[in-house]
Amino acid sequence: MRRLLNRRRVETMIRGKTGSRSFWFLILSLMAEAAVSATMDIRAVFRPDPSKPLQNKFVNETPLSGHCEMQPAFCKDRELFSLLIPIGFRSVAPFEAGNADQRRGPMFRVPGEWQRLSVKHSETLEKADLEVRIVSIGGRYILPDTAENLVGTGEPTSVQGWHTRLWGDWTWQPPQPCQYTGGMYTLPASRTFFWLTSGSSVCAAKANYPIPSVTYDRMQIGYELRTPNPLEMSSGNYFGSWTYDIGPGMDFDMGDIMQPDDSTLTLSFDLDVQHTLKVDLPAGGNKVSLEPEGGWQRWIESGRKPNKLYRDQLFYLSASSRFKVMMLCNSTGGTRCKLYSPTGNTTEVETYLTLPPGIIRSGESGSPTQVKLYPLRHNTWTSVFQPDIYVNRKAGSLRFEMPRDSIDFLLRPGMRDTFSGNITIIWDSDV
């Protein structure tokens, strides 16, 4: 299911003082049939985890089927995912005993190299790269008769023994270089298999006895993913797909005897990015009073004019996505916001942003820098701030400070007045 772009805006109010004929129908029907492709949906989600702020990666939420559903611990240790695929294979000729050509016997080759594809944001069309590779193949082979009847008399005389005699070295262990995974079962006329493959190498076996026909069903694949960095992606859903060809000499190649009932397999990907952008103010943090360092009393007692009138207002930031910030106030432009008094006097204040460690911006040289006392401008978005880790409720601050000329105006002899104004800070992950 597609989600709308998750755009979060956090606003802080600050108040301060001082898409004819049966012949033609036949052609259309054939064209439509040729276009049919088996499609499997794969979905991975990124949600920031406050308990694991350094583990910023997608979680594959595709329901497991096949081997990994039955053997979850085995697959979890290898970051392996299995899928039953709606494709079967049937032999078009018998397997001859001791076949010299591996292509005329039971052979398996999968597309085991990493394939890179682009996924595209459903709203912004922003792109990211995803990689996938197939690392295992499995299914069930079905014989035209029991293995016992195909091999005749001899030892061993057990269900597993008859299958072993039929295929020789292909017992519970797969033909090299495929690797055993366990969890298989054998019946008189069938047996399951699921093997780890080795890149795009061929795993091939020989039949010790003639086998008139074979069917593969309940086919399954195992795959691995390399997902993009979610911290560099926008909130929302990214979609993409990769299509494999199936058949002799194709991506999935089961030799010349076993023919597929579908010619392609498409993996359809949905990467769902669910970012967090949240700003929390302490109680009363929406009202700010500007004072000299150390308070007014210290200045009164010393009889000297203070060098600064300011206030650092703490806030707590949770962010897993890029974001930008804008300041709105009563201003003629630039960095200054106006404060007014009941008597008609006006003074100005500037606002500076400091962000917690883990959030960076591009500096003048292009290198990433920490965000400390970054001046905000009226009705102007800042440059984009980028978390390099998930920041969970870490402290930052807004400094509201009067420029020197405003201090001089305010603290001139005979001035007695109160000034106030509103400043709105907007945080937006829609970048």
Phi and psi in degrees as a GROMACS rama.xvg file:
@    title "Ramachandran Plot"
@    xaxis  label "Phi"
@    yaxis  label "Psi"
@TYPE xy
-83.0105  139.763  ARG-2
-109.429  146.931  ARG-3
-67.9945  152.152  LEU-4
-53.3651  128.954  LEU-5
-83.9098  95.7255  ASN-6
-103.689  121.842  ARG-7
-115.493  130.461  ARG-8
-122.127  126.395  ARG-9
-117.228  121.253  VAL-10
-112.97  136.965  GLU-11
-122.281  123.4  THR-12
-94.6416  128.744  MET-13
-119.207  128.656  ILE-14
-117.792  127.254  ARG-15
-125.486  165.059  GLY-16
-117.798  -176.28  LYS-17
-153.071  163.477  ARG-21
-63.3662  -29.2935  SER-22
-58.6303  -46.0404  PHE-23
-68.632  -35.8478  TRP-24
-63.0459  -36.1152  PHE-25
-64.4155  -43.1039  LEU-26
-61.7569  -44.1964  ILE-27
-62.7493  -39.7405  LEU-28
-63.349  -42.3624  SER-29
-65.9949  -38.6307  LEU-30
-65.0038  -42.4009  MET-31
-64.4226  -40.1235  ALA-32
-65.4497  -38.8188  GLU-33
-66.2198  -23.9063  ALA-34
-84.672  -8.99569  ALA-35
-67.5733  135.848  VAL-36
-137.522  137.613  SER-37
-68.7107  130.016  ALA-38
-125.748  133.438  THR-39
-119.504  131.447  MET-40
-92.2512  132.701  ASP-41
-125.234  125.801  ILE-42
-125.374  129.957  ARG-43
-128.118  146.15  ALA-44
-127.947  141.38  VAL-45
-113.535  119.289  PHE-46
-127.887  126.048  ARG-47
-59.1852  136.906  PRO-48
-112.94  108.623  ASP-49
-56.6839  -28.4549  PRO-50
-79.5316  -14.1028  SER-51
-135.696  66.1856  LYS-52
-65.2048  -19.5171  PRO-53
-92.2709  -9.68387  LEU-54
-97.6601  79.1936  GLN-55
-101.015  84.3714  ASN-56
-148.983  164.06  LYS-57
-72.7953  149.721  PHE-58
-111.353  124.908  VAL-59
-73.8769  113.548  ASN-60
-105.75  16.7305  GLU-61
-68.8208  126.54  THR-62
-56.8453  130.578  PRO-63
-75.1777  144.086  LEU-64
-141.534  154.248  SER-65
83.1612  -141.175  GLY-66
-60.0068  -44.3731  HIS-67
-70.8203  -21.2804  CYS-68
-71.041  -34.8068  GLU-69
-88.1632  -27.8013  MET-70
-127.11  64.3398  GLN-71
-62.8114  -36.3251  PRO-72
-64.9169  -42.1061  ALA-73
-57.2894  -45.7318  PHE-74
-75.3721  -36.3926  CYS-75
-61.7736  -41.7068  LYS-76
-62.0604  -25.1883  ASP-77
-107.358  4.25015  ARG-78
49.8262  47.3468  GLU-79
-109.849  141.245  LEU-80
-128.731  135.67  PHE-81
-114.48  149.901  SER-82
-138.856  129.438  LEU-83
-72.5964  131.15  LEU-84
-112.529  144.792  ILE-85
-82.1336  48.1387  PRO-86
-131.548  132.143  ILE-87
-120.87  169.106  GLY-88
-131.365  141.338  PHE-89
-129.749  142.492  ARG-90
-74.7288  143.078  SER-91
-108.066  2.79793  VAL-92
-159.406  162.524  ALA-93
-74.9319  155.929  PRO-94
-82.3157  122.766  PHE-95
-85.1432  149.669  GLU-96
-64.6153  130.173  ALA-97
63.9539  36.8325  GLY-98
-52.546  127.512  ASN-99
-78.4127  -28.6649  ALA-100
-95.8194  116.205  ASP-101
-62.3364  -24.1358  GLN-102
-72.8718  -14.147  ARG-103
-105.894  22.2845  ARG-104
-133.547  -170.75  GLY-105
-73.1097  105.75  PRO-106
-130.184  155.929  MET-107
-142.164  128.496  PHE-108
-140.647  129.414  ARG-109
-118.626  160.837  VAL-110
-76.887  84.1685  PRO-111
-90.2482  4.36199  GLY-112
-91.2327  153.503  GLU-113
-64.4485  131.512  TRP-114
-113.62  128.532  GLN-115
-100.679  134.589  ARG-116
-137.908  161.647  LEU-117
-99.7347  138.556  SER-118
-111.738  144.272  VAL-119
-122.964  135.415  LYS-120
-63.0457  134.16  HIS-121
-66.5637  -22.2929  SER-122
-109.676  -50.2805  GLU-123
-89.1651  -13.3556  THR-124
66.2933  10.796  LEU-125
-60.0066  142.35  GLU-126
-112.35  153.438  LYS-127
-144.581  158.417  ALA-128
-100.047  137.991  ASP-129
-127.239  145.228  LEU-130
-124.558  143.367  GLU-131
-141.53  146.824  VAL-132
-146.083  152.974  ARG-133
-95.1149  127.526  ILE-134
-123.359  3.48827  VAL-135
-160.146  159.953  SER-136
-141.252  143.723  ILE-137
-158.976  176.787  GLY-138
161.459  -154.13  GLY-139
-138.228  128.633  ARG-140
-94.4941  140.712  TYR-141
-121.141  124.209  ILE-142
-88.6864  160.519  LEU-143
-77.639  -10.1736  PRO-144
-153.225  177.58  ASP-145
-69.4742  152.51  THR-146
-59.9527  -34.3808  ALA-147
-60.6229  -46.0572  GLU-148
-69.5969  -29.5498  ASN-149
-74.0008  -33.0677  LEU-150
-97.2597  -19.2607  VAL-151
74.7318  -155.237  GLY-152
-74.6043  159.358  THR-153
138.067  175.491  GLY-154
-109.109  150.107  GLU-155
-80.0188  160.853  PRO-156
-113.117  71.1378  THR-157
-144.144  164.411  SER-158
-56.3937  -48.7822  VAL-159
-64.8093  -39.1963  GLN-160
-63.0091  -40.9954  GLY-161
-64.7652  -39.9059  TRP-162
-65.9265  -38.6109  HIS-163
-63.5259  -43.6121  THR-164
-64.1707  -34.8829  ARG-165
-65.0719  -41.3983  LEU-166
-109.132  -2.97982  TRP-167
69.6669  -121.852  GLY-168
-66.3721  -17.5707  ASP-169
-80.3009  82.2344  TRP-170
-106.483  -132.487  THR-171
-64.8236  -28.9291  TRP-172
-82.299  134.84  GLN-173
-78.4485  165.059  PRO-174
-63.9017  141.658  PRO-175
-68.1519  147.372  GLN-176
-94.0996  17.1201  PRO-177
-65.2778  157.369  CYS-178
-122.22  148.095  GLN-179
-69.8594  144.708  TYR-180
-122.604  -16.1502  THR-181
84.1924  175.104  GLY-182
76.496  19.7849  GLY-183
-94.4322  163.682  MET-184
-140.215  155.688  TYR-185
-124.769  136.108  THR-186
-121.598  166.503  LEU-187
-53.2497  -36.9504  PRO-188
-120.046  15.0838  ALA-189
-158.033  164.585  SER-190
-158.448  144.341  ARG-191
-89.3806  160.039  THR-192
-153.53  148.984  PHE-193
-155.238  113.666  PHE-194
-122.706  147.174  TRP-195
-77.8841  130.015  LEU-196
-96.5515  172.145  THR-197
-123.37  93.8905  SER-198
57.2334  -131.598  GLY-199
-105.352  21.7813  SER-200
-69.6661  153.7  SER-201
-88.8891  133.136  VAL-202
-109.483  117.4  CYS-203
-135.179  143.518  ALA-204
-123.995  171.235  ALA-205
-122.273  147.679  LYS-206
-90.6805  134.202  ALA-207
-82.9658  -15.784  ASN-208
-135.317  154.206  TYR-209
-63.6811  137.06  PRO-210
-124.046  110.984  ILE-211
-58.9237  -38.0663  PRO-212
-160.217  156.596  SER-213
-142.815  145.625  VAL-214
-125.296  136.951  THR-215
-106.339  126.464  TYR-216
-133.193  -178.905  ASP-217
48.1203  43.1385  ARG-218
-67.2802  145.165  MET-219
-145.983  154.527  GLN-220
-123.706  156.704  ILE-221
-116.446  138.031  GLY-222
-135.494  159.79  TYR-223
-124.18  153.141  GLU-224
-124.602  145.414  LEU-225
-118.042  111.145  ARG-226
-97.4943  155.205  THR-227
-70.5773  172.259  PRO-228
-76.4865  111.6  ASN-229
-66.6676  -23.3552  PRO-230
-67.1354  -18.3507  LEU-231
-100.52  10.6319  GLU-232
-114.91  154.604  MET-233
-82.4145  156.345  SER-234
-62.2886  144.29  SER-235
128.641  -169.282  GLY-236
-106.512  133.901  ASN-237
-111.897  130.415  TYR-238
-120.687  145.018  PHE-239
-167.593  171.143  GLY-240
-152.094  159.678  SER-241
-137.52  131.598  TRP-242
-112.302  129.487  THR-243
-104.811  141.839  TYR-244
-89.3785  144.48  ASP-245
-124.951  131.727  ILE-246
140.902  178.083  GLY-247
-54.7066  125.438  PRO-248
77.6093  3.19058  GLY-249
-96.3916  -170.337  MET-250
-58.2224  -51.2082  ASP-251
-98.4901  111.263  PHE-252
-122.158  113.185  ASP-253
-106.777  25.7859  MET-254
87.7382  -172.934  GLY-255
-91.1201  -15.0451  ASP-256
-87.9144  -40.9038  ILE-257
-89.2758  117.643  MET-258
-110.544  136.256  GLN-259
-79.8474  156.37  PRO-260
-92.9275  6.67949  ASP-261
-148.811  145.495  ASP-262
-94.6331  -11.8204  SER-263
-141.093  155.892  THR-264
-132.174  122.148  LEU-265
-108.95  128.434  THR-266
-97.4448  118.721  LEU-267
-104.918  123.287  SER-268
-108.543  140.839  PHE-269
-130.531  110.082  ASP-270
-100.389  116.529  LEU-271
-104.15  113.863  ASP-272
-102.405  118.216  VAL-273
-118.702  85.6186  GLN-274
-79.2496  163.28  HIS-275
-115.745  131.747  THR-276
-141.7  110.566  LEU-277
-143.979  135.766  LYS-278
-123.138  125.234  VAL-279
-115.112  132.761  ASP-280
-101.155  143.759  LEU-281
-62.4276  162.872  PRO-282
-54.788  129.95  ALA-283
79.7294  3.12923  GLY-284
-72.3299  -4.13597  GLY-285
-89.5246  3.16173  ASN-286
-125.651  123.967  LYS-287
-125.579  133.735  VAL-288
-112.69  130.707  SER-289
-87.9666  133.576  LEU-290
-142.164  162.045  GLU-291
-70.9751  162.556  PRO-292
-62.9147  126.572  GLU-293
90.804  -6.79535  GLY-294
97.6661  165.909  GLY-295
-68.5695  -34.6631  TRP-296
-60.3124  -40.5801  GLN-297
-60.7928  -39.5386  ARG-298
-69.3642  -40.8636  TRP-299
-61.7432  -43.4115  ILE-300
-68.089  -33.7811  GLU-301
-81.1108  -21.7125  SER-302
72.8369  11.5638  GLY-303
-107.38  154.411  ARG-304
-78.1647  128.352  LYS-305
-68.5848  150.248  PRO-306
-80.7646  -25.6104  ASN-307
-134.919  144.421  LYS-308
-127.145  113.875  LEU-309
-157.583  174.974  TYR-310
-155.863  129.718  ARG-311
-93.5912  114.101  ASP-312
-100.967  117.304  GLN-313
-71.8747  145.836  LEU-314
-144.78  164.732  PHE-315
-119.065  124.576  TYR-316
-112.029  132.743  LEU-317
-119.161  122.156  SER-318
-150.86  133.17  ALA-319
-124.412  1.00978  SER-320
-130.475  164.151  SER-321
-60.9046  147.888  ARG-322
-154.058  167.5  PHE-323
-134.546  165.346  LYS-324
-133.162  143.462  VAL-325
-138.264  145.701  MET-326
-108.397  135.96  MET-327
-123.101  137.012  LEU-328
-165.571  -178.938  CYS-329
-81.5738  104.642  ASN-330
-149.819  154.885  SER-331
-92.2735  4.35758  THR-332
121.178  167.765  GLY-333
80.4742  -151.616  GLY-334
-91.4038  -8.92748  THR-335
-98.4325  141.55  ARG-336
-117.964  144.448  CYS-337
-90.8202  142.095  LYS-338
-116.067  142.511  LEU-339
-122.028  153.584  TYR-340
-113.58  159.533  SER-341
-60.3079  -22.6367  PRO-342
-88.4225  -2.37846  THR-343
100.38  -3.26821  GLY-344
-73.3111  155.425  ASN-345
-134.073  139.179  THR-346
-137.883  178.139  THR-347
-132.807  157.502  GLU-348
-141.926  148.931  VAL-349
-114.753  153.917  GLU-350
-124.097  132.396  THR-351
-124.805  141.008  TYR-352
-110.897  130.58  LEU-353
-121.747  126.497  THR-354
-107.084  153.466  LEU-355
-67.6663  158.176  PRO-356
-55.3007  146.185  PRO-357
104.525  -10.2904  GLY-358
-120.597  129.2  ILE-359
-128.206  167.357  ILE-360
-138.975  163.266  ARG-361
-78.7758  125.557  SER-362
-80.0009  -176.435  GLY-363
-62.1339  -30.8237  GLU-364
-85.5774  -3.30471  SER-365
92.4086  -9.58949  GLY-366
-83.9796  149.926  SER-367
-69.2766  139.551  PRO-368
-133.67  156.414  THR-369
-72.7331  154.734  GLN-370
-99.1775  105.665  VAL-371
-136.622  122.858  LYS-372
49.8034  50.24  LEU-373
-80.7475  121.397  TYR-374
-72.0062  129.462  PRO-375
-92.629  145.971  LEU-376
-117.879  144.193  ARG-377
-60.653  129.836  HIS-378
56.6051  31.7422  ASN-379
-136.121  127.132  THR-380
-72.3771  142.916  TRP-381
-71.505  174.014  THR-382
-64.8412  168.12  SER-383
-78.9936  131.527  VAL-384
-97.1958  136.434  PHE-385
-125.18  118.39  GLN-386
-70.3302  134.975  PRO-387
-99.4524  -6.04383  ASP-388
-142.153  166.837  ILE-389
-74.5004  118.035  TYR-390
-94.3252  120.941  VAL-391
-117.531  106.011  ASN-392
50.0104  55.7329  ARG-393
-102.663  150.819  LYS-394
-80.2666  134.729  ALA-395
-131.792  -175.928  GLY-396
-150.964  155.481  SER-397
-115.09  123.824  LEU-398
-102.303  125.381  ARG-399
-107.723  118.119  PHE-400
-139.839  135.643  GLU-401
-79.4002  134.615  MET-402
-67.755  164.79  PRO-403
-60.7765  -40.9096  ARG-404
-66.4706  -30.834  ASP-405
-69.9929  -36.2629  SER-406
-63.8532  -43.9997  ILE-407
-62.2566  -39.5969  ASP-408
-66.6202  -40.8907  PHE-409
-70.7491  -38.1632  LEU-410
-102.96  27.5686  LEU-411
-77.289  157.206  ARG-412
-56.654  136.192  PRO-413
86.7412  -4.85035  GLY-414
-81.25  122.235  MET-415
-136.717  107.938  ARG-416
-160.067  166.389  ASP-417
-125.855  131.995  THR-418
-118.978  144.206  PHE-419
-150.262  162.742  SER-420
-175.153  169.266  GLY-421
-113.145  135.219  ASN-422
-127.458  127.556  ILE-423
-111.494  128.046  THR-424
-109.331  122.018  ILE-425
-109.068  128.597  ILE-426
-111.177  128.97  TRP-427
-139.446  124.595  ASP-428
-89.2494  -1.2457  SER-429
-83.7127  87.3504  ASP-430
